[in-house]
Amino acid sequence: MFEYTEDGQDRHVPIPINDIDALYLFGEVDLNTKMLNFFAQSNVMVHFFNYYGYYTGTFYPREFLNSGDVIVKQVASYLRKSVRLELAKEFVKGAAYGIIQNLKRYKEKTSGELEKVETYFADIDKQSTIAQVMGLEGNIKETYYAAFPKIINQDIEFEKRVKNPPNNMMNALISFVNSMIYTEMLREIYKTQLNPTISYLHEPGYRRFSLSLDIAEIFKPIYGDRIIFALLNNNELQKKHFDKDVNYAYLIEEGRKIVVKAIDEKLNTTIMHKQLKQQVSYRKIMRLELYKLVKHVLGESKYQSFRIWW
C-alpha cells in the first residue's frame, strides 16, 4: 500500500507491483529495508528526487538479465579507442539530428541556429578524440539553446544553460526534464544485458550510470525538449509553477505534476515503426536503441543512432 495526503486526509492506494517497473519519489519519503527488499525481488527501480525536484539517485535492484559475454564485449568496445570513438560520434550524431529536426520546426525563427548546427553536424566525423567530440557537442548545444527564446512564446529569462544549480525557470525546467529522460533510459537499460556503468561518450566514473547519460542524449531533444516547447507554448506551464531560493530555481509540486504527466503520456504514445512495421511506443523505441547497441558490441551489426522520422 502507498500512503499519501490529499486535501488534508491520509489515504491508502494499492499499487499493483506486477504492473510497475519503476517508482519516482519526490520530496521526503520514509522507506525501510523490508520495502526495498520487496522492490528488489520484484525488479522495481526507485528514483529519488529531493525537495526541489533535483534527481539525487536510484535504488538499482540486482540485475536479473546478466550476460558475461555482453559485459566482456561491452568493456572491450570501451577499451578499443577506435570503437569507443565511433560510438561516441554516433550518440552525438543522434542528438544533433534531433536538434536539427526541432529547429526545422521553427526554421522561420531559427534559420541562423539551424545553419550553424547543420555545419557542426557535418564536422562530427572529422573529430579524432572523445574530447573533441564532446567539445563539438557543447557547441551544438550552446547554439541550440540560443534559439529557445525564439521558439518559446512566453517571456523567459534564458541566456545560457546553467545546471548546478539551475538559476532560472528555464534551466530548472530543462534540468528536471533531462533527469526524467535519464532515469527512463536507466529503466530501459535494466531490462537489457548491458551494464549501465560502461559508457563511451561520457567517461565511466564512480556513482553514476554513465551509459544512461550517453544514450539519453539522443532522446533529450526529441522527447524532452518537444515536451518543454509544447507545455510552455500552450501555457500549460507558466512562471507561477516555479519558485526560487537563493541562486536556485525549481519547479513547485504542481509544476512537477504537469511535467511528469506530459512525459508519461509522451512515452506511452505509439507510432508505426518504419522497420518493424508495427505500432511501438516512444518508450519502446528507447529500448530498441539499446538492443542495437547490444548487437554492435557482439559484432552482429553496426550501430547507428536513432533518427526521428516524424
DALINQUI-V389672 format. One line per field, one symbol per residue. ss: DSSP state (a for helix, b for strand, c for the rest). phi: phi as a letter, one per 30 degrees, with the letter a starting at -180 (. if undefined). burial: 1 if it has 16 or more other ideal C-beta (glycine too) atoms within 10 Angstrom, else 0. Layout:
# DALINQUI-V389672
ss = ???
phi = ???
burial = ???
This chain:
# DALINQUI-V389672
ss = cbbbbbccbbbbbcccaaaccbbbbbccccccaaaaaaaaacccbbbbbcccccbbbbbccccccccaaaaaaaaaaaacaaaaaaaaaaaaaaaaaaaaaaaaacaaaaaaaaaaaaaaaaaaaacccaaaaaaaaaaaaaaaaacaaaacccccccccccccccccaaaaaaaaaaaaaaaaaaaaaccccccccccccccccccccaaaaaaaaaaaaaaaaaaaaaaaacccccaaabbbbccbbbbcaaaaaaaaaaaaaaaacbbbccccccbbbaaaaaaaaaaaaaaaaccccccccccccc
phi = .bcbcbhicdbbbdcdddcbbabcccicbcbbdddddddddchcdbccbdediddclbdcdedcbdbedddeddddddddeddedddedddddddddddddddddbddcbedddddddddedcedddcbdedddddeddddddddddedddddddccacadbcbcdcaeddddddddddddeddddedeecbddcdccbbdddeadiacddddeddedceddcddddedddddchdbbeddbbbcdhbcaddeddddddddddddddddcbdddddhadbdedddddddddddeddddidaddbddbdcb
burial = 0000000000000000000001110100000000000011001111111001111001101010001001101100110000111111111111111111111001000100110110011001001001011001100110111111101100000100110011101111111111111111111111011111111111010001111111111111111111111011000010001100000011100011011101100110000000000000011111101101110110000010110100
